[in-house]
Amino acid sequence: MGRTAAVEIRRVDKFYGEFQALKQIDLTIPPGKVTCLIGPSGSGKSTLLRCINFLEEYDAGEIRIDGELIGYDAPGRKMPARRLRQMRRSIGMVFQQFNLWPHMTAQENVAEGLIRVRGLRKADAAARAAEALRKVGLADKMSSHPARLSGGQQQRVAIARAIAMEPRLMLFDEPTSALDPELVGEVLNVMKTLAAEGMTMAVVTHEMGFAAHVADQVGFMEAGELVAVDSPDVVLRAPSDPRILAFLRTYHERNAF
């Protein structure tokens, strides 16, 4: 795997009209490490993740990837669209929904971005797509269309599509939330493999077991604030903040840390 990216988030605010979705967020995502963001729905986790690759424009503060400001040339001045596209090429993102083209096979879905964005020839894109699908355990599903795949398999195709672009940073926005419970494990196993290989990852998740066992650090968010960032042992097993305790209590019965 190639060089991974570090992310520095400093004093980031995000507004939707008068509603403040993010409040003075400070977070460092170390290179080659896994950062999980947890917290109640509507706490700003997904908004923060989308700000990292500037799918959402943040209103104040800075987000830097390997020291380079993303989205802006200077505070308040957006960077040219071409440069933003170049920066995004090194960032893979996997959403709750799979966003696969229904008329394309799994291999074609993965290869399409390599052709359109990377400019690879079809044969080269097909070969790289095949390798990415093998990596996520779908070597036998390359010619299958999305309708013939389970939800877990479709999400693994989406992950293959992202890693085929050879990103230095992977963002996962609740990648298992749309899956039936019995399919969650196959997606988490792929993510565990990426983590073990040293991919820089930021993961919004409700899978507390994954956060407990795979994350290098866990951030807890509530009402747009980053309440705490620390090791899983501290945040998940010995939290001092009553907001974290109340949140974890709701998961206690189905998550054994």
FIGU-57657 format. One record per residue (C-alpha): residue number from 1; residue in one letter; x, y, z negated. Coordinates in pm, 1 decimal. Layout:
num: NUM residuo: A xx: X yy: Y zz: Z
...
This chain:
num: 1 residuo: M xx: 0.0 yy: 0.0 zz: 0.0
num: 2 residuo: G xx: 124.3 yy: 347.6 zz: 82.8
num: 3 residuo: R xx: 165.1 yy: 646.5 zz: -143.1
num: 4 residuo: T xx: -129.6 yy: 726.7 zz: -366.3
num: 5 residuo: A xx: -262.2 yy: 1068.0 zz: -455.3
num: 6 residuo: A xx: -287.6 yy: 1262.0 zz: -778.6
num: 7 residuo: V xx: -588.3 yy: 1485.9 zz: -842.9
num: 8 residuo: E xx: -586.1 yy: 1795.9 zz: -1063.5
num: 9 residuo: I xx: -920.7 yy: 1953.6 zz: -1152.3
num: 10 residuo: R xx: -902.7 yy: 2282.6 zz: -1340.3
num: 11 residuo: R xx: -1187.5 yy: 2497.9 zz: -1479.5
num: 12 residuo: V xx: -1434.5 yy: 2384.5 zz: -1212.6
num: 13 residuo: D xx: -1787.3 yy: 2526.2 zz: -1217.4
num: 14 residuo: K xx: -2072.0 yy: 2427.6 zz: -985.8
num: 15 residuo: F xx: -2408.9 yy: 2601.8 zz: -962.9
num: 16 residuo: Y xx: -2733.0 yy: 2516.3 zz: -786.2
num: 17 residuo: G xx: -2903.1 yy: 2852.5 zz: -801.5
num: 18 residuo: E xx: -2913.2 yy: 2940.8 zz: -1169.6
num: 19 residuo: F xx: -2861.5 yy: 2581.5 zz: -1280.7
num: 20 residuo: Q xx: -2501.6 yy: 2504.6 zz: -1377.3
num: 21 residuo: A xx: -2425.2 yy: 2144.6 zz: -1280.2
num: 22 residuo: L xx: -2055.8 yy: 2152.2 zz: -1378.2
num: 23 residuo: K xx: -1913.9 yy: 2355.8 zz: -1662.4
num: 24 residuo: Q xx: -1541.8 yy: 2432.1 zz: -1677.9
num: 25 residuo: I xx: -1430.4 yy: 2080.4 zz: -1587.0
num: 26 residuo: D xx: -1066.3 yy: 1995.4 zz: -1656.9
num: 27 residuo: L xx: -950.0 yy: 1650.4 zz: -1548.5
num: 28 residuo: T xx: -632.0 yy: 1489.7 zz: -1421.7
num: 29 residuo: I xx: -661.6 yy: 1171.6 zz: -1215.3
num: 30 residuo: P xx: -314.2 yy: 1015.8 zz: -1221.2
num: 31 residuo: P xx: -175.5 yy: 851.6 zz: -908.0
num: 32 residuo: G xx: -217.4 yy: 476.4 zz: -892.3
num: 33 residuo: K xx: -461.8 yy: 470.5 zz: -1183.3
num: 34 residuo: V xx: -836.2 yy: 410.7 zz: -1225.9
num: 35 residuo: T xx: -1053.9 yy: 683.8 zz: -1377.0
num: 36 residuo: C xx: -1414.4 yy: 593.2 zz: -1458.4
num: 37 residuo: L xx: -1678.7 yy: 858.9 zz: -1516.2
num: 38 residuo: I xx: -1972.6 yy: 755.7 zz: -1732.0
num: 39 residuo: G xx: -2267.9 yy: 931.9 zz: -1888.0
num: 40 residuo: P xx: -2643.1 yy: 970.5 zz: -1856.6
num: 41 residuo: S xx: -2811.6 yy: 1030.6 zz: -1522.7
num: 42 residuo: G xx: -2801.2 yy: 1396.6 zz: -1422.1
num: 43 residuo: S xx: -2488.2 yy: 1470.0 zz: -1624.3
num: 44 residuo: G xx: -2285.7 yy: 1585.7 zz: -1321.3
num: 45 residuo: K xx: -2076.7 yy: 1275.6 zz: -1253.8
num: 46 residuo: S xx: -2167.5 yy: 1235.8 zz: -886.3
num: 47 residuo: T xx: -2151.4 yy: 1611.1 zz: -830.4
num: 48 residuo: L xx: -1795.4 yy: 1616.3 zz: -963.5
num: 49 residuo: L xx: -1698.3 yy: 1323.7 zz: -743.7
num: 50 residuo: R xx: -1840.7 yy: 1495.6 zz: -435.1
num: 51 residuo: C xx: -1654.3 yy: 1816.1 zz: -521.9
num: 52 residuo: I xx: -1324.3 yy: 1626.2 zz: -512.5
num: 53 residuo: N xx: -1353.6 yy: 1577.6 zz: -135.8
num: 54 residuo: F xx: -1552.1 yy: 1900.9 zz: -91.5
num: 55 residuo: L xx: -1875.7 yy: 1736.2 zz: 12.4
num: 56 residuo: E xx: -2008.0 yy: 1974.6 zz: -251.5
num: 57 residuo: E xx: -1854.2 yy: 2321.5 zz: -266.1
num: 58 residuo: Y xx: -1745.8 yy: 2415.6 zz: -616.3
num: 59 residuo: D xx: -1799.8 yy: 2777.4 zz: -721.9
num: 60 residuo: A xx: -1506.3 yy: 2842.0 zz: -951.9
num: 61 residuo: G xx: -1181.0 yy: 2677.5 zz: -1053.0
num: 62 residuo: E xx: -949.8 yy: 2458.7 zz: -847.4
num: 63 residuo: I xx: -926.6 yy: 2102.7 zz: -725.1
num: 64 residuo: R xx: -587.6 yy: 1997.4 zz: -594.1
num: 65 residuo: I xx: -485.9 yy: 1671.0 zz: -431.2
num: 66 residuo: D xx: -111.0 yy: 1618.9 zz: -455.6
num: 67 residuo: G xx: -82.1 yy: 1988.8 zz: -530.9
num: 68 residuo: E xx: -280.2 yy: 2105.1 zz: -228.1
num: 69 residuo: L xx: -599.4 yy: 2300.1 zz: -288.5
num: 70 residuo: I xx: -893.0 yy: 2125.9 zz: -120.2
num: 71 residuo: G xx: -1173.9 yy: 2324.8 zz: 36.2
num: 72 residuo: Y xx: -1011.3 yy: 2663.3 zz: -5.1
num: 73 residuo: D xx: -697.6 yy: 2838.1 zz: 118.7
num: 74 residuo: A xx: -721.4 yy: 3063.3 zz: -184.4
num: 75 residuo: P xx: -988.8 yy: 3111.6 zz: -450.6
num: 76 residuo: G xx: -1311.1 yy: 3208.1 zz: -272.6
num: 77 residuo: R xx: -1170.4 yy: 3164.4 zz: 80.0
num: 78 residuo: K xx: -1258.0 yy: 2840.0 zz: 255.4
num: 79 residuo: M xx: -991.4 yy: 2655.8 zz: 449.2
num: 80 residuo: P xx: -1041.3 yy: 2592.6 zz: 822.0
num: 81 residuo: A xx: -1267.0 yy: 2296.8 zz: 897.4
num: 82 residuo: R xx: -989.1 yy: 2120.1 zz: 1086.0
num: 83 residuo: R xx: -759.2 yy: 2124.4 zz: 784.4
num: 84 residuo: L xx: -1035.8 yy: 2003.9 zz: 556.6
num: 85 residuo: R xx: -1096.6 yy: 1710.9 zz: 791.9
num: 86 residuo: Q xx: -726.1 yy: 1628.4 zz: 779.5
num: 87 residuo: M xx: -730.3 yy: 1624.2 zz: 399.6
num: 88 residuo: R xx: -1039.7 yy: 1407.1 zz: 391.3
num: 89 residuo: R xx: -868.9 yy: 1147.1 zz: 608.0
num: 90 residuo: S xx: -667.2 yy: 1041.6 zz: 304.9
num: 91 residuo: I xx: -978.8 yy: 1012.2 zz: 85.5
num: 92 residuo: G xx: -1209.0 yy: 711.9 zz: 106.5
num: 93 residuo: M xx: -1560.1 yy: 734.4 zz: -36.6
num: 94 residuo: V xx: -1812.3 yy: 461.6 zz: -108.2
num: 95 residuo: F xx: -2168.1 yy: 565.1 zz: -192.6
num: 96 residuo: Q xx: -2464.4 yy: 396.6 zz: -361.2
num: 97 residuo: Q xx: -2617.7 yy: 336.4 zz: -18.2
num: 98 residuo: F xx: -2414.3 yy: 144.4 zz: 236.4
num: 99 residuo: N xx: -2469.4 yy: 376.8 zz: 536.2
num: 100 residuo: L xx: -2388.3 yy: 108.8 zz: 792.5
num: 101 residuo: W xx: -2492.2 yy: 133.1 zz: 1157.6
num: 102 residuo: P xx: -2760.3 yy: -135.3 zz: 1198.8
num: 103 residuo: H xx: -2685.7 yy: -198.6 zz: 1566.8
num: 104 residuo: M xx: -2316.4 yy: -272.4 zz: 1504.4
num: 105 residuo: T xx: -2152.7 yy: -585.3 zz: 1365.6
num: 106 residuo: A xx: -1953.9 yy: -568.4 zz: 1043.2
num: 107 residuo: Q xx: -1631.1 yy: -549.5 zz: 1241.9
num: 108 residuo: E xx: -1766.8 yy: -276.8 zz: 1469.0
num: 109 residuo: N xx: -1885.5 yy: -75.5 zz: 1167.2
num: 110 residuo: V xx: -1535.2 yy: -81.5 zz: 1020.6
num: 111 residuo: A xx: -1362.5 yy: -15.1 zz: 1352.3
num: 112 residuo: E xx: -1579.2 yy: 281.1 zz: 1455.1
num: 113 residuo: G xx: -1413.8 yy: 533.9 zz: 1222.7
num: 114 residuo: L xx: -1069.4 yy: 413.9 zz: 1325.2
num: 115 residuo: I xx: -1156.4 yy: 486.6 zz: 1687.3
num: 116 residuo: R xx: -1335.3 yy: 817.9 zz: 1632.0
num: 117 residuo: V xx: -1126.1 yy: 966.3 zz: 1351.3
num: 118 residuo: R xx: -786.8 yy: 798.3 zz: 1379.0
num: 119 residuo: G xx: -791.5 yy: 774.2 zz: 1758.2
num: 120 residuo: L xx: -694.6 yy: 405.9 zz: 1764.8
num: 121 residuo: R xx: -747.8 yy: 197.0 zz: 2074.9
num: 122 residuo: K xx: -1039.2 yy: -44.7 zz: 2047.8
num: 123 residuo: A xx: -818.1 yy: -351.0 zz: 2025.7
num: 124 residuo: D xx: -602.6 yy: -199.9 zz: 1751.6
num: 125 residuo: A xx: -909.1 yy: -78.0 zz: 1562.4
num: 126 residuo: A xx: -1067.2 yy: -423.0 zz: 1585.6
num: 127 residuo: A xx: -752.9 yy: -586.4 zz: 1447.1
num: 128 residuo: R xx: -731.6 yy: -344.4 zz: 1154.1
num: 129 residuo: A xx: -1105.1 yy: -385.3 zz: 1089.0
num: 130 residuo: A xx: -1063.9 yy: -761.8 zz: 1080.7
num: 131 residuo: E xx: -782.5 yy: -730.6 zz: 827.3
num: 132 residuo: A xx: -991.3 yy: -500.1 zz: 606.6
num: 133 residuo: L xx: -1285.1 yy: -741.5 zz: 616.9
num: 134 residuo: R xx: -1056.6 yy: -1029.1 zz: 522.7
num: 135 residuo: K xx: -935.9 yy: -822.9 zz: 228.6
num: 136 residuo: V xx: -1290.4 yy: -791.0 zz: 92.9
num: 137 residuo: G xx: -1367.2 yy: -1159.4 zz: 151.2
num: 138 residuo: L xx: -1579.2 yy: -1124.3 zz: 465.0
num: 139 residuo: A xx: -1363.4 yy: -1295.0 zz: 727.2
num: 140 residuo: D xx: -1658.4 yy: -1516.7 zz: 816.6
num: 141 residuo: K xx: -1903.2 yy: -1225.0 zz: 858.5
num: 142 residuo: M xx: -1722.7 yy: -1011.8 zz: 1116.9
num: 143 residuo: S xx: -1981.5 yy: -1068.9 zz: 1389.8
num: 144 residuo: S xx: -2282.7 yy: -1032.7 zz: 1158.4
num: 145 residuo: H xx: -2510.3 yy: -729.9 zz: 1175.7
num: 146 residuo: P xx: -2607.0 yy: -554.6 zz: 848.3
num: 147 residuo: A xx: -2958.3 yy: -703.1 zz: 852.0
num: 148 residuo: R xx: -2801.9 yy: -1050.4 zz: 824.2
num: 149 residuo: L xx: -2589.1 yy: -954.9 zz: 523.1
num: 150 residuo: S xx: -2680.4 yy: -938.8 zz: 155.4
num: 151 residuo: G xx: -2660.6 yy: -607.3 zz: -25.9
num: 152 residuo: G xx: -2331.2 yy: -707.2 zz: -185.3
num: 153 residuo: Q xx: -2188.7 yy: -803.2 zz: 150.8
num: 154 residuo: Q xx: -2303.9 yy: -475.5 zz: 304.5
num: 155 residuo: Q xx: -2135.4 yy: -280.2 zz: 24.9
num: 156 residuo: R xx: -1815.8 yy: -479.1 zz: 81.1
num: 157 residuo: V xx: -1831.5 yy: -382.9 zz: 449.8
num: 158 residuo: A xx: -1860.3 yy: -19.9 zz: 337.0
num: 159 residuo: I xx: -1551.4 yy: -65.1 zz: 117.2
num: 160 residuo: A xx: -1366.8 yy: -229.8 zz: 406.3
num: 161 residuo: R xx: -1459.1 yy: 66.4 zz: 626.0
num: 162 residuo: A xx: -1303.9 yy: 300.9 zz: 370.2
num: 163 residuo: I xx: -983.3 yy: 105.4 zz: 305.2
num: 164 residuo: A xx: -925.4 yy: 47.1 zz: 678.7
num: 165 residuo: M xx: -853.9 yy: 420.7 zz: 701.6
num: 166 residuo: E xx: -560.7 yy: 363.6 zz: 461.8
num: 167 residuo: P xx: -665.8 yy: 627.7 zz: 207.5
num: 168 residuo: R xx: -446.6 yy: 745.7 zz: -78.8
num: 169 residuo: L xx: -749.5 yy: 809.9 zz: -298.3
num: 170 residuo: M xx: -1076.0 yy: 616.1 zz: -329.7
num: 171 residuo: L xx: -1397.2 yy: 765.8 zz: -469.8
num: 172 residuo: F xx: -1680.2 yy: 533.0 zz: -569.9
num: 173 residuo: D xx: -2022.3 yy: 681.5 zz: -648.0
num: 174 residuo: E xx: -2213.0 yy: 413.7 zz: -841.9
num: 175 residuo: P xx: -2131.5 yy: 152.9 zz: -574.9
num: 176 residuo: T xx: -2328.7 yy: -124.6 zz: -746.3
num: 177 residuo: S xx: -2640.6 yy: 65.1 zz: -853.0
num: 178 residuo: A xx: -2844.1 yy: -36.6 zz: -545.8
num: 179 residuo: L xx: -2752.7 yy: -404.9 zz: -578.1
num: 180 residuo: D xx: -2939.9 yy: -690.4 zz: -734.8
num: 181 residuo: P xx: -2764.8 yy: -796.4 zz: -1058.8
num: 182 residuo: E xx: -2634.2 yy: -1123.6 zz: -914.9
num: 183 residuo: L xx: -2452.1 yy: -933.8 zz: -637.2
num: 184 residuo: V xx: -2275.2 yy: -677.5 zz: -855.8
num: 185 residuo: G xx: -1981.5 yy: -901.6 zz: -944.3
num: 186 residuo: E xx: -1863.4 yy: -954.1 zz: -586.5
num: 187 residuo: V xx: -1830.1 yy: -578.7 zz: -532.2
num: 188 residuo: L xx: -1660.4 yy: -519.5 zz: -867.9
num: 189 residuo: N xx: -1410.8 yy: -795.9 zz: -788.6
num: 190 residuo: V xx: -1307.1 yy: -615.7 zz: -470.4
num: 191 residuo: M xx: -1263.7 yy: -294.9 zz: -669.5
num: 192 residuo: K xx: -1055.7 yy: -479.9 zz: -929.3
num: 193 residuo: T xx: -826.9 yy: -602.3 zz: -651.1
num: 194 residuo: L xx: -778.7 yy: -246.5 zz: -523.6
num: 195 residuo: A xx: -703.2 yy: -130.3 zz: -878.2
num: 196 residuo: A xx: -446.7 yy: -407.9 zz: -927.3
num: 197 residuo: E xx: -275.2 yy: -299.3 zz: -604.5
num: 198 residuo: G xx: -230.2 yy: 53.5 zz: -740.2
num: 199 residuo: M xx: -496.1 yy: 247.4 zz: -551.4
num: 200 residuo: T xx: -586.1 yy: 580.3 zz: -711.7
num: 201 residuo: M xx: -955.9 yy: 546.9 zz: -790.6
num: 202 residuo: A xx: -1226.9 yy: 767.2 zz: -938.5
num: 203 residuo: V xx: -1539.8 yy: 566.6 zz: -1012.1
num: 204 residuo: V xx: -1881.2 yy: 689.6 zz: -1122.4
num: 205 residuo: T xx: -2035.0 yy: 383.5 zz: -1281.0
num: 206 residuo: H xx: -2292.7 yy: 243.7 zz: -1519.2
num: 207 residuo: E xx: -2096.9 yy: -81.9 zz: -1538.0
num: 208 residuo: M xx: -1948.5 yy: -42.0 zz: -1883.7
num: 209 residuo: G xx: -1770.2 yy: -376.3 zz: -1867.1
num: 210 residuo: F xx: -1582.9 yy: -266.9 zz: -1554.2
num: 211 residuo: A xx: -1488.6 yy: 63.5 zz: -1717.6
num: 212 residuo: A xx: -1376.1 yy: -116.8 zz: -2034.1
num: 213 residuo: H xx: -1152.1 yy: -369.1 zz: -1860.8
num: 214 residuo: V xx: -1028.4 yy: -196.7 zz: -1544.1
num: 215 residuo: A xx: -1012.5 yy: 179.5 zz: -1611.2
num: 216 residuo: D xx: -691.2 yy: 344.8 zz: -1725.1
num: 217 residuo: Q xx: -899.0 yy: 633.2 zz: -1855.4
num: 218 residuo: V xx: -1269.9 yy: 696.6 zz: -1907.3
num: 219 residuo: G xx: -1439.5 yy: 1034.4 zz: -1891.1
num: 220 residuo: F xx: -1779.0 yy: 1084.6 zz: -2055.3
num: 221 residuo: M xx: -2003.3 yy: 1356.2 zz: -1909.3
num: 222 residuo: E xx: -2323.8 yy: 1506.8 zz: -2041.4
num: 223 residuo: A xx: -2518.5 yy: 1812.6 zz: -1923.6
num: 224 residuo: G xx: -2240.6 yy: 1916.9 zz: -1685.7
num: 225 residuo: E xx: -1966.1 yy: 1900.1 zz: -1947.8
num: 226 residuo: L xx: -1673.5 yy: 1661.2 zz: -1961.6
num: 227 residuo: V xx: -1714.1 yy: 1572.7 zz: -2328.6
num: 228 residuo: A xx: -1415.5 yy: 1338.9 zz: -2361.5
num: 229 residuo: V xx: -1139.6 yy: 1178.6 zz: -2154.9
num: 230 residuo: D xx: -931.5 yy: 904.6 zz: -2309.4
num: 231 residuo: S xx: -843.0 yy: 536.7 zz: -2288.0
num: 232 residuo: P xx: -1128.1 yy: 283.4 zz: -2270.3
num: 233 residuo: D xx: -1038.1 yy: 171.0 zz: -2622.0
num: 234 residuo: V xx: -1106.1 yy: 518.4 zz: -2757.6
num: 235 residuo: V xx: -1408.1 yy: 623.4 zz: -2547.6
num: 236 residuo: L xx: -1590.0 yy: 289.8 zz: -2532.2
num: 237 residuo: R xx: -1483.0 yy: 108.3 zz: -2846.5
num: 238 residuo: A xx: -1414.7 yy: 380.7 zz: -3101.4
num: 239 residuo: P xx: -1588.3 yy: 703.4 zz: -2992.5
num: 240 residuo: S xx: -1622.6 yy: 981.2 zz: -3247.4
num: 241 residuo: D xx: -1864.0 yy: 1203.6 zz: -3054.6
num: 242 residuo: P xx: -2228.6 yy: 1128.0 zz: -3140.1
num: 243 residuo: R xx: -2330.4 yy: 1188.1 zz: -2777.2
num: 244 residuo: I xx: -2108.4 yy: 901.7 zz: -2662.4
num: 245 residuo: L xx: -2232.0 yy: 678.2 zz: -2943.0
num: 246 residuo: A xx: -2594.3 yy: 745.6 zz: -2847.8
num: 247 residuo: F xx: -2523.5 yy: 673.5 zz: -2481.4
num: 248 residuo: L xx: -2339.4 yy: 348.1 zz: -2549.1
num: 249 residuo: R xx: -2610.1 yy: 228.8 zz: -2782.7
num: 250 residuo: T xx: -2846.7 yy: 204.5 zz: -2485.6
num: 251 residuo: Y xx: -2608.3 yy: -42.4 zz: -2317.0
num: 252 residuo: H xx: -2509.2 yy: -239.8 zz: -2623.4
num: 253 residuo: E xx: -2733.6 yy: -537.8 zz: -2565.2
num: 254 residuo: R xx: -2623.9 yy: -610.8 zz: -2207.3
num: 255 residuo: N xx: -2254.5 yy: -515.3 zz: -2234.5
num: 256 residuo: A xx: -2009.9 yy: -696.0 zz: -2459.1
num: 257 residuo: F xx: -1684.9 yy: -507.3 zz: -2483.1
